[in-house]
Amino acid sequence: MITGHVFIATSLDGFVARKDHSLDWLSKQPAAEDCDGGFAAFMDGVDGLVMGTGSFRTLLGFGQWPYSKPVVVLSSSLTGQDIPEELKDKVRLSTAAPADLMQDLQEEGWTRAYIDGGRLVQSFLRQGLIADLTITTIPILIGSGIPLFGSLDRDIDLKVASSRILPAGMVQTTFRVI
């Protein structure tokens, strides 16, 4: 059975990006040169990524595409023309509901999907499609933005699997959804 996994950074007040999807607050943080916070190992353990429109557009602004694994952009607003030619073999669009998309990915042989983007994580959590979340809390308050978590129709119980302070002073906690 395919499982969804989250690896994301938030401000101390719980935002993954500013309302305009800007990550300027994140990029100004000091980074330890020899520490990626476990991201490379995490990426080695997933088959590909599922992200929303906002995350995709933000990544396009980085200039260089950061992923070698396949990416599915879950979007009802983008078209094939929104994918740059150099990414057409790496990125595809889907309008499927989260559960249907996960079923499709499982049929393609995926077993672990990286779910990225605040609103997308929320919808996958609400539908029970997330197995665990690794959240790196950045010591900054940005006041407003796109929250990692939103309203729920029921409690989602979590168990702390690990927590550590990274060399750059950020706190990283992994939660298992139970």
SERO-4910 file (N, C-alpha, C, O; in steps of 0.05 Angstrom, whole numbers):
BEGIN
 pado doro    nc1    nc2    nc3   cac1   cac2   cac3    cc1    cc2    cc3    oc1    oc2    oc3
  Met    A     17    -24      0      0      0      0     18     25      0     37     27     15
  Ile    A     11     44    -17     26     69    -18     21     86      7     -1     86     17
  Thr    A     42    100     16     39    117     39     49    145     31     67    148     15
  Gly    A     37    165     44     46    193     40     63    202     63     59    195     86
  His    A     84    217     57    104    226     77    109    256     72    111    266     50
  Val    A    112    270     94    116    299     94    143    305    105    151    294    126
  Phe    A    158    323     92    184    334    102    183    363     96    186    371     73
  Ile    A    179    380    116    172    408    111    183    425    134    187    416    156
  Ala    A    188    450    127    196    470    147    173    489    152    158    496    134
  Thr    A    171    498    177    151    518    185    164    539    202    184    534    215
  Ser    A    152    562    201    160    583    220    150    574    247    133    556    249
  Leu    A    160    586    269    151    579    295    121    583    299    108    569    314
  Asp    A    110    602    284     81    606    285     65    589    265     41    594    261
  Gly    A     78    569    253     64    549    238     59    553    209     42    539    197
  Phe    A     73    572    197     69    577    168     91    565    151    114    564    159
  Val    A     83    554    128    102    542    109    112    561     88    132    557     75
  Ala    A     97    583     85    105    604     65     88    629     72     69    628     86
  Arg    A     97    651     60     80    675     62     56    671     44     55    652     29
  Lys    A     36    689     47     12    686     31     18    686      1      3    674    -15
  Asp    A     39    700     -7     47    700    -36     65    677    -43     77    677    -65
  His    A     68    657    -25     84    634    -28    114    639    -26    130    621    -30
  Ser    A    121    663    -18    150    670    -14    162    654      9    149    649     29
  Leu    A    187    647      5    202    633     25    226    649     35    245    638     45
  Asp    A    225    675     31    247    692     38    256    689     67    279    690     73
  Trp    A    237    685     85    242    681    113    258    655    118    274    654    137
  Leu    A    255    636    102    269    610    104    297    612     93    316    602    105
  Ser    A    300    626     70    326    627     58    346    645     73    370    643     68
  Lys    A    336    661     91    355    678    106    365    665    131    381    677    145
  Gln    A    356    641    136    365    626    160    394    616    156    401    607    134
  Pro    A    410    616    178    437    604    175    434    574    171    416    561    183
  Ala    A    451    563    156    451    534    151    478    523    158    499    534    153
  Ala    A    477    500    170    502    486    176    511    473    149    495    460    136
  Glu    A    536    477    142    545    469    116    544    439    112    540    430     89
  Asp    A    546    423    133    547    394    129    521    381    137    520    357    141
  Cys    A    499    396    140    475    385    150    451    392    133    444    416    130
  Asp    A    438    372    120    414    378    104    389    371    120    367    370    110
  Gly    A    393    365    146    371    357    163    358    330    157    336    325    165
  Gly    A    373    314    142    363    288    134    347    287    108    335    267    101
  Phe    A    346    310     94    330    312     70    339    293     48    323    280     35
  Ala    A    365    290     44    375    272     23    367    243     29    358    229     11
  Ala    A    370    235     54    361    208     61    331    204     57    322    184     48
  Phe    A    316    225     65    287    224     61    281    220     31    265    203     24
  Met    A    294    236     14    289    235    -15    296    208    -26    283    198    -45
  Asp    A    318    196    -15    325    169    -24    304    148    -19    302    128    -32
  Gly    A    287    154      1    266    135      9    239    139     -3    220    125      5
  Val    A    236    158    -22    210    162    -35    212    157    -64    234    159    -76
  Asp    A    190    150    -76    189    145   -105    185    170   -122    193    171   -145
  Gly    A    173    190   -110    168    215   -124    153    234   -106    149    229    -82
  Leu    A    146    257   -117    133    279   -102    106    285   -113    100    283   -137
  Val    A     88    293    -95     62    304   -102     62    332    -89     66    335    -65
  Met    A     57    352   -105     56    380    -95     32    395   -107     21    386   -127
  Gly    A     26    417    -95      5    434   -104     15    456   -123     39    458   -128
  Thr    A     -3    471   -133      3    492   -152     22    513   -141     42    520   -154
  Gly    A     17    522   -116     34    543   -104     62    533   -101     81    548   -107
  Ser    A     66    509    -91     93    498    -88    107    496   -115    131    503   -117
  Phe    A     93    487   -135    105    484   -162    114    511   -172    136    514   -183
  Arg    A     97    531   -170    104    557   -180    128    569   -165    145    582   -177
  Thr    A    128    564   -139    151    574   -123    177    561   -132    197    574   -136
  Leu    A    176    535   -137    200    520   -146    209    530   -173    233    531   -178
  Leu    A    191    537   -191    198    547   -217    215    573   -214    232    578   -231
  Gly    A    209    588   -193    224    613   -188    252    609   -178    268    628   -178
  Phe    A    259    584   -171    286    579   -161    307    578   -184    331    579   -179
  Gly    A    297    577   -209    316    576   -231    323    547   -239    317    538   -261
  Gln    A    336    533   -221    344    505   -226    324    487   -213    319    490   -189
  Trp    A    314    467   -228    295    448   -217    310    430   -196    330    418   -203
  Pro    A    300    428   -172    315    414   -151    311    384   -149    325    371   -134
  Tyr    A    293    373   -165    286    344   -161    293    328   -186    289    336   -208
  Ser    A    304    304   -181    309    285   -202    287    264   -203    284    250   -223
  Lys    A    271    261   -182    249    242   -181    225    253   -194    222    278   -197
  Pro    A    206    236   -203    182    246   -215    165    263   -197    164    258   -173
  Val    A    152    283   -208    135    302   -193    107    302   -206    105    305   -230
  Val    A     87    300   -189     59    303   -198     49    328   -184     50    331   -160
  Val    A     40    347   -201     28    371   -190     -2    368   -190    -15    365   -211
  Leu    A    -14    368   -167    -42    365   -164    -54    393   -166    -51    410   -149
  Ser    A    -68    398   -189    -78    425   -194   -102    425   -213   -104    409   -231
  Ser    A   -121    443   -207   -143    446   -225   -140    472   -241   -157    477   -259
  Ser    A   -119    487   -236   -115    512   -250    -93    512   -271    -93    528   -289
  Leu    A    -74    494   -268    -52    493   -287    -59    476   -312    -76    458   -310
  Thr    A    -46    482   -334    -48    466   -358    -20    457   -366     -1    466   -355
  Gly    A    -19    439   -385      7    430   -395     25    452   -405     49    449   -404
  Gln    A     13    474   -413     29    497   -422     44    511   -399     62    526   -404
  Asp    A     35    506   -374     48    518   -351     74    503   -343     89    512   -326
  Ile    A     78    479   -355    102    464   -349    123    471   -370    119    466   -394
  Pro    A    146    482   -361    167    488   -380    176    463   -395    176    441   -385
  Glu    A    184    468   -420    192    446   -437    213    428   -425    212    403   -428
  Glu    A    232    439   -411    254    423   -399    245    406   -376    260    389   -366
  Leu    A    220    410   -367    210    394   -344    188    374   -352    178    359   -336
  Lys    A    181    374   -378    159    357   -387    164    327   -382    145    312   -379
  Asp    A    189    319   -380    195    290   -375    197    285   -345    201    262   -336
  Lys    A    195    306   -328    198    304   -299    173    311   -283    169    301   -261
  Val    A    156    327   -295    132    337   -282    107    331   -298    107    335   -322
  Arg    A     86    323   -284     61    319   -297     39    330   -280     42    333   -255
  Leu    A     17    337   -292     -6    348   -277    -27    327   -272    -30    307   -287
  Ser    A    -42    331   -251    -65    314   -245    -87    331   -232    -81    349   -217
  Thr    A   -111    324   -239   -134    336   -226   -149    316   -208   -171    322   -198
  Ala    A   -137    293   -204   -149    272   -188   -153    280   -159   -138    297   -148
  Ala    A   -172    268   -146   -175    272   -117   -151    258   -104   -140    239   -115
  Pro    A   -143    267    -80   -119    255    -68   -119    225    -66    -99    212    -73
  Ala    A   -141    213    -57   -142    183    -54   -140    170    -81   -127    149    -84
  Asp    A   -153    181   -102   -151    170   -129   -123    172   -140   -113    154   -153
  Leu    A   -110    195   -135    -82    198   -144    -64    178   -131    -48    165   -144
  Met    A    -67    174   -105    -50    155    -91    -55    127   -102    -36    111   -104
  Gln    A    -79    120   -108    -85     94   -120    -71     91   -147    -60     71   -153
  Asp    A    -73    113   -164    -59    112   -190    -29    109   -186    -17     93   -201
  Leu    A    -18    123   -167     11    121   -163     19     93   -153     40     83   -161
  Gln    A      2     82   -137      8     54   -128      7     35   -151     24     17   -153
  Glu    A    -11     39   -169    -13     21   -193     11     25   -211     18      7   -226
  Glu    A     24     48   -209     49     53   -224     74     42   -210     96     43   -221
  Gly    A     70     31   -186     92     19   -171    103     36   -149    122     28   -135
  Trp    A     92     60   -144    101     76   -122     93     63    -95     72     51    -93
  Thr    A    110     65    -75    103     56    -49    104     79    -28     91     77     -8
  Arg    A    120     99    -34    123    122    -15    123    148    -32    140    151    -50
  Ala    A    105    165    -25    103    191    -39    109    214    -20     99    214      3
  Tyr    A    125    233    -29    131    257    -14    108    277    -20    105    285    -43
  Ile    A     93    285      0     71    303     -3     81    331      6     89    334     29
  Asp    A     80    351    -11     92    377     -5     72    399    -12     59    399    -32
  Gly    A     72    419      6     55    442      3     34    443     24     20    423     30
  Gly    A     31    466     37     13    469     60    -15    460     56    -25    443     71
  Arg    A    -28    470     35    -56    462     31    -59    433     22    -78    420     29
  Leu    A    -39    423      7    -40    396     -2    -36    377     22    -49    356     24
  Val    A    -17    383     39    -13    367     63    -39    366     79    -47    345     89
  Gln    A    -52    389     82    -77    389     97    -98    370     85   -111    355    100
  Ser    A   -101    371     59   -122    354     46   -114    324     48   -132    307     52
  Phe    A    -89    318     46    -80    290     48    -83    280     77    -91    257     81
  Leu    A    -77    297     96    -81    290    124   -111    285    130   -118    265    143
  Arg    A   -128    302    121   -157    299    126   -167    273    115   -186    261    126
  Gln    A   -155    263     93   -164    239     81   -149    214     90   -153    192     80
  Gly    A   -132    217    110   -117    194    121    -96    183    104    -90    159    105
  Leu    A    -83    200     87    -64    191     68    -35    197     75    -17    193     60
  Ile    A    -31    207    100     -4    213    109      4    193    131    -11    189    150
  Ala    A     28    181    128     38    162    149     54    177    170     53    170    193
  Asp    A     70    196    161     87    211    180     94    238    169     92    244    145
  Leu    A    101    256    188    108    283    182    135    290    196    137    286    220
  Thr    A    154    299    181    179    310    192    177    340    189    178    350    166
  Ile    A    175    354    211    171    383    211    196    396    224    202    391    247
  Thr    A    209    413    208    231    428    219    221    456    226    212    471    208
  Thr    A    222    462    251    212    488    261    235    508    260    256    505    273
  Ile    A    231    530    245    251    551    242    245    572    263    222    580    267
  Pro    A    266    581    278    261    600    299    257    629    288    274    646    291
  Ile    A    233    632    277    225    659    267    194    660    268    181    640    263
  Leu    A    184    684    274    155    689    272    151    707    248    163    728    246
  Ile    A    133    698    230    128    714    206     99    727    207     93    743    190
  Gly    A     83    719    226     58    733    231     34    724    214     12    723    225
  Ser    A     38    717    190     16    707    173     28    693    149     52    695    143
  Gly    A     12    678    136     21    663    113      4    638    108    -20    638    115
  Ile    A     15    618     95      1    594     90      7    574    112     29    566    116
  Pro    A    -14    567    128     -9    550    151     -5    521    142    -16    512    122
  Leu    A     12    507    157     15    478    152    -11    463    158    -18    445    143
  Phe    A    -24    471    179    -48    457    187    -72    475    185    -70    499    189
  Gly    A    -95    463    180   -120    478    178   -142    465    194   -136    448    211
  Ser    A   -167    472    188   -189    460    203   -192    430    196   -185    421    175
  Leu    A   -202    416    216   -206    387    214   -234    380    222   -246    394    239
  Asp    A   -244    358    211   -271    349    220   -268    328    242   -289    319    253
  Arg    A   -244    320    248   -239    301    270   -210    305    279   -193    317    265
  Asp    A   -204    294    302   -177    295    312   -159    276    295   -169    256    285
  Ile    A   -134    284    292   -114    266    279    -93    261    301    -78    279    308
  Asp    A    -92    237    311    -74    230    332    -46    225    320    -43    212    300
  Leu    A    -26    236    334      2    233    326     18    222    349     11    225    372
  Lys    A     41    210    342     60    201    362     87    212    354     95    209    331
  Val    A    101    223    373    128    234    368    147    210    364    149    193    382
  Ala    A    159    208    340    178    187    335    207    196    342    223    180    351
  Ser    A    212    222    337    239    232    344    238    262    344    220    275    332
  Ser    A    257    274    358    260    303    358    289    309    363    302    297    380
  Arg    A    299    329    349    327    337    352    331    366    345    316    378    331
  Ile    A    353    377    356    360    404    349    382    402    328    403    389    332
  Leu    A    377    414    305    397    413    283    420    432    288    416    451    304
  Pro    A    443    427    276    466    445    281    460    475    276    473    492    289
  Ala    A    442    481    258    436    510    253    416    521    273    408    544    270
  Gly    A    408    506    293    390    516    314    361    512    309    344    523    323
  Met    A    354    496    289    326    490    283    318    465    297    335    448    303
  Val    A    292    462    304    283    438    317    268    421    297    249    430    284
  Gln    A    276    396    295    263    378    276    250    355    291    262    341    307
  Thr    A    224    352    286    208    331    299    194    314    278    182    324    259
  Thr    A    195    288    282    181    269    265    158    258    280    161    248    303
  Phe    A    134    259    268    110    249    280     99    227    263    100    229    238
  Arg    A     90    206    275     76    184    261     46    188    265     37    194    287
  Val    A     31    185    244      2    187    246     -8    160    256     -2    139    245
  Ile    A    -24    161    278    -33    135    289    -63    133    287    -75    113    295
***
